[in-house]
């Protein structure tokens, strides 16, 4: 795989992991803003709204 693509994937995966690990509302907003940014669109073709929806469902599932 192209090293630049590997770096792009690592950036996106780190943001996803950060989203999963935080309960801070401000940080969640910042991460969602990143997912909707043009920079995110440069890094990946993943639909940001679909990703956010799935991450929110995942967080709800594990909130007790």
N, C-alpha and C positions, 0 to 999 in steps of 0.2 A: 504494500500500500504506500502511496505517496506520503512522505513525512509531513507535508503541510496538511493533508487530510487527517492524518493521525492527530496532529496538534489541534485542529478544528474539532474533531470528535472528543478529544480530551477536555477541551474548554466547555463544550456542551454537556458532557457527562458530569463534570464538576459542578456546573450550575444545577443540574438535576439532583445530584447528591446533596448539595447545599439546601435546596428546596425541601427535600425529604427530611433533612436533619433539624430544620429550624421550626420553632413555633412563634418566632418574633414576627408580628404582623408587618412591621416596616420592612424587614428583610424580604419577606414573601412578596411584598409589593415591588421592591427593587428587582427581584429575580423575575417576576412576571413582566416587568417593564423591559428587562433584558431579552426575555423570550420574544417579545413583540417588536424588538428593535431591528433596524436594518442590518446591524452588525450580526445579529443572530441569523438573519437571512443569508448573509455571506458565508457563514460557517456551515449551514445545513439547509436541507430542503424540507425538514420536518415542519409540519403545520403547527405554529405556536399555540393557537387556540385549542387544538386537539391535545397537545402536550399538557397545557395548563389544566384542561378539564380532567385528563387522566391523573395528573399529579394531585389535584384537589380531591378526587374520588379516593385515591390511594391514602391520602392523609386522613380523610373522614373514616375510612375503614379501620384505621389503626388508632384513632382517637377513642379513648374510653370514657 
